[in-house]
């Protein structure tokens, strides 16, 4: 085992196989690194592109296979989770991973696997790592699911902007997670139809199937939670719209009722002969008449509103 820095390491696998992890920041500083490990420039561009989608690329000339796999970005400073690509390069008896500070935890997971398992072949180690990456999603998803239930409870009590923004952040996270998990699953499906798959031994095939199962389960789990979040968001949007309609209805009723007083007082404010204008108790009669009309009009408007509902 060779470790030159916190992000660079070299560990032996089965037989003459070896796993090498390279820090992408080292690649940026020293372009000689990829030449030392026979990594072409296109692969480096894939590794340094944070927006690269999950896919597989096979080089027929040298037999090198490139895998770009989506992993969670646990180091994000945003209010929602995102995913970032991680590069895996298979060169005959060598697996090379290119990592950065955002996905360094994956390297730690892979290191722990080598420490607690017998030496394995390159592809078995690769697919075991992909399975572990899929498993790393689940604690975050379970945390988000609990947060969803908590926000649903809080929003049922009182619909506030703070809780709606939190629900929106959960939706945003799930959009990234659903897209990433589906891309990962498609990548594995593509491997199964590739000529490389036919060269796997029994253990590698078994490990590949395990990775495939985890990837599919992750797709199902993220898709289900995303649908629930979408339904919750739609429900609370409808509730807000209904509340707005109710408020507008109340304001309309109040304005109509106030208009009654405006009409009555407007009549008696004119300089023309009117009934009761010479009576000293005219103001009392006006109040009584206004109150009666207000009560009747209130009942009529309530009946109309309730009938429409």
C-alpha positions in Angstrom: 0.0 0.0 0.0 1.3 3.5 -1.0 -0.2 6.7 0.3 1.5 10.0 -0.7 -1.2 12.4 0.4 -4.7 12.5 1.9 -6.2 12.1 -1.6 -3.7 10.0 -3.4 -3.3 6.3 -2.6 -2.4 3.0 -4.2 -3.6 -0.3 -2.8 -3.2 -3.8 -4.0 -6.2 -5.9 -5.0 -6.2 -9.6 -6.1 -3.1 -11.0 -7.8 -1.3 -8.2 -9.6 -4.3 -5.8 -9.6 -4.1 -2.4 -8.0 -6.4 0.4 -7.1 -5.1 4.0 -7.5 -6.9 7.1 -6.4 -5.8 10.5 -7.8 -6.8 13.9 -6.6 -8.3 16.0 -9.4 -6.6 19.1 -7.9 -3.3 17.3 -8.4 -4.2 16.7 -12.0 -4.9 20.4 -12.5 -1.5 21.4 -10.9 0.5 18.6 -12.6 -0.5 17.6 -16.0 2.2 14.9 -16.0 0.1 12.7 -13.7 -2.3 11.5 -16.3 0.6 10.6 -18.6 2.2 8.6 -15.9 -1.0 6.5 -15.7 -1.8 6.4 -19.4 -4.9 8.5 -19.0 -5.9 10.3 -22.1 -6.9 14.0 -22.1 -10.5 13.3 -22.9 -10.8 11.2 -19.7 -9.3 14.1 -17.7 -11.8 16.5 -19.2 -14.6 14.1 -18.1 -13.1 13.9 -14.6 -12.8 17.7 -14.2 -16.3 18.4 -15.5 -18.7 18.7 -12.6 -21.7 18.7 -14.9 -20.8 15.4 -16.7 -23.6 12.9 -16.8 -23.2 9.2 -15.8 -22.1 7.1 -18.8 -19.6 4.5 -20.0 -16.9 4.9 -22.6 -14.9 2.0 -24.1 -11.5 2.6 -25.8 -11.0 -0.2 -28.3 -7.4 0.7 -29.0 -6.1 0.0 -25.5 -9.1 -1.7 -23.9 -9.6 1.0 -21.3 -13.1 1.4 -19.9 -14.3 4.7 -18.4 -17.2 4.9 -16.0 -18.7 8.2 -14.8 -21.0 7.6 -11.8 -23.1 10.0 -9.9 -22.4 10.3 -6.2 -23.9 12.5 -3.5 -22.3 15.9 -2.8 -22.3 15.8 1.0 -20.1 18.9 1.2 -22.6 21.3 -0.3 -23.3 24.6 1.4 -26.8 24.9 -0.2 -30.1 24.2 1.5 -30.6 21.2 -0.8 -28.5 18.2 -1.9 -26.9 17.8 -5.3 -24.9 15.1 -7.0 -21.5 15.2 -8.7 -19.8 12.8 -11.1 -16.9 10.6 -10.1 -14.6 9.0 -12.6 -13.6 5.3 -12.6 -11.0 4.1 -15.2 -10.3 0.4 -15.7 -7.0 -0.4 -17.4 -6.4 -4.2 -17.6 -5.4 -5.0 -14.0 -5.7 -1.5 -12.7 -8.6 0.6 -11.4 -8.0 4.3 -11.2 -10.4 6.7 -9.5 -10.2 10.5 -9.8 -11.8 12.2 -6.8 -12.0 15.7 -5.3 -12.8 17.2 -1.9 -16.6 16.9 -2.6 -16.6 13.1 -3.1 -13.6 12.2 -0.9 -15.9 10.3 1.4 -16.4 7.7 -1.4 -12.6 7.0 -1.3 -12.9 6.5 2.4 -15.8 4.0 1.8 -13.7 2.1 -0.8 -10.7 2.1 1.6 -12.8 0.6 4.3 -14.0 -2.1 1.9 -10.4 -3.1 1.1 -9.6 -3.3 4.8 -12.5 -5.5 5.7 -12.6 -7.9 2.7 -10.4 -10.3 1.0 -8.5 -9.1 -2.1 -10.8 -9.0 -5.1 -10.5 -8.4 -8.8 -10.7 -5.0 -10.4 -14.3 -5.4 -11.7 -15.6 -7.0 -8.5 -14.1 -4.1 -6.5 -15.5 -1.6 -9.0 -19.1 -3.0 -8.7 -18.8 -3.3 -5.0 -17.8 0.3 -4.8 -20.8 1.3 -7.0 -23.1 -0.7 -4.7 -21.6 1.2 -1.7 -22.2 4.5 -3.5 -25.9 3.6 -4.0 -26.1 2.6 -0.3 -24.6 6.0 0.7 -27.8 7.6 -0.7 -30.1 5.9 1.7 -29.3 7.7 5.0 -29.8 11.0 3.3 -33.0 9.9 1.7 -34.3 8.6 5.0 -33.4 11.9 6.6 -35.3 13.7 3.8 -38.3 11.4 4.2 -38.5 12.2 8.0 -38.1 15.9 7.2 -40.9 15.6 4.7 -43.2 14.2 7.3 -42.2 16.9 9.8 -42.9 19.7 7.3 -46.2 18.1 6.4 -47.2 18.1 10.1 -46.1 21.8 10.5 -47.8 22.9 7.3 -51.1 21.3 8.5 -50.9 23.4 11.6 -49.9 26.6 9.8 -48.9 27.3 6.2 -45.9 29.6 6.4 -43.4 30.8 3.8 -40.5 29.3 5.9 -42.0 25.8 5.8 -43.0 26.1 2.1 -39.4 27.1 1.2 -38.2 24.1 3.2 -40.5 21.9 1.2 -39.3 23.4 -2.0 -35.7 22.6 -1.0 -36.7 19.0 -0.5 -38.3 18.9 -3.9 -35.1 20.4 -5.5 -33.0 17.8 -3.7 -35.2 14.9 -5.0 -35.0 16.2 -8.6 -31.2 15.9 -8.5 -31.4 12.5 -6.7 -33.9 11.1 -9.1 -32.0 12.2 -12.2 -28.7 10.9 -10.8 -30.1 7.5 -9.7 -31.8 7.0 -13.1 -28.5 7.8 -14.9 -26.6 5.4 -12.7 -29.1 2.7 -13.4 -29.0 3.3 -17.1 -25.2 3.1 -17.0 -25.3 -0.3 -15.4 -28.0 -1.5 -17.9 -25.6 -0.4 -20.7 -22.8 -2.4 -19.1 -25.0 -5.5 -19.2 -25.4 -5.2 -22.9 -21.7 -4.5 -23.6 -19.0 -6.9 -24.6 -17.1 -6.2 -21.4 -19.9 -7.9 -19.4 -19.4 -11.2 -21.2 -15.8 -11.3 -19.9 -16.8 -11.3 -16.2 -16.3 -14.3 -14.1 -18.9 -15.7 -11.7 -18.0 -13.5 -8.7 -17.8 -10.3 -10.9 -21.2 -11.1 -12.4 -22.7 -11.7 -9.0 -21.3 -8.4 -7.7 -22.6 -6.6 -10.8 -26.1 -8.0 -10.2 -25.9 -6.8 -6.6 -24.9 -3.3 -7.8 -27.7 -3.4 -10.3 -30.3 -4.3 -7.7 -29.2 -1.5 -5.4 -29.3 1.0 -8.3 -32.8 0.0 -9.2 -34.0 0.1 -5.6 -32.5 3.6 -5.3 -34.5 4.7 -8.4 -37.7 3.3 -7.0 -37.2 4.9 -3.6 -36.2 8.4 -4.9 -39.0 8.4 -7.5 -41.6 7.5 -4.8 -40.5 10.2 -2.4 -40.4 12.7 -5.3 -43.9 11.9 -6.3 -45.1 12.3 -2.7 -43.3 15.7 -2.4 -44.8 16.8 -5.7 -48.3 15.8 -4.4 -47.8 17.6 -1.1 -46.6 20.7 -2.9 -49.6 20.7 -5.2 -51.9 20.2 -2.3 -50.6 23.1 -0.3 -50.6 25.3 -3.5 -54.3 24.5 -3.8 -54.8 25.3 -0.1 -53.1 28.7 -0.6 -55.3 29.4 -3.6 -58.4 28.5 -1.7 -57.4 30.7 1.2 -56.8 33.6 -1.2 -60.2 33.1 -2.7 -61.8 33.0 0.7 -60.0 36.2 1.7 -61.1 37.9 -1.5 -64.7 36.7 -0.8 -64.6 38.1 2.7 -63.3 41.5 1.5 -65.9 41.6 -1.2 -68.7 41.0 1.4 -67.3 43.7 3.7 -67.1 46.2 0.9 -70.7 45.4 -0.1 -71.9 45.8 3.5 -70.0 49.1 3.9 -71.6 50.3 0.6 -75.1 50.0 2.3 -74.1 52.6 4.9 -72.6 54.8 2.2 -75.8 54.8 0.2 -78.1 55.5 3.1 -75.9 58.3 4.6 -75.4 59.7 1.1 -79.2 60.1 0.7 -79.6 61.9 3.9 -76.6 64.1 3.2 -78.4 65.7 0.2 -79.9 69.2 0.5 -83.4 68.0 -0.5 -86.5 67.3 1.5 -86.4 63.7 2.8 -88.6 61.7 5.2 -87.6 62.0 8.8 -85.3 65.0 8.0 -87.1 67.2 10.6 -87.3 64.5 13.3 -84.8 64.9 16.1 -84.5 61.1 16.4 -83.8 60.6 12.6 -80.2 59.5 13.3 -81.6 56.6 15.4 -84.0 55.5 12.7 -81.2 55.6 10.2 -79.0 53.4 12.3 -81.8 50.9 12.9 -82.7 50.8 9.2 -79.0 50.4 8.3 -78.6 47.6 10.8 -81.7 45.7 9.5 -80.5 46.1 5.9 -77.0 45.0 6.9 -78.3 41.9 8.7 -80.5 40.9 5.8 -77.8 41.5 3.2 -75.3 39.5 5.3 -77.6 36.5 5.4 -78.2 36.8 1.7 -74.5 37.0 0.8 -73.7 34.1 3.2 -76.4 32.0 1.5 -75.0 32.8 -1.9 -71.4 32.0 -0.9 -72.4 28.7 0.8 -74.5 27.7 -2.2 -71.6 28.1 -4.6 -69.4 25.9 -2.4 
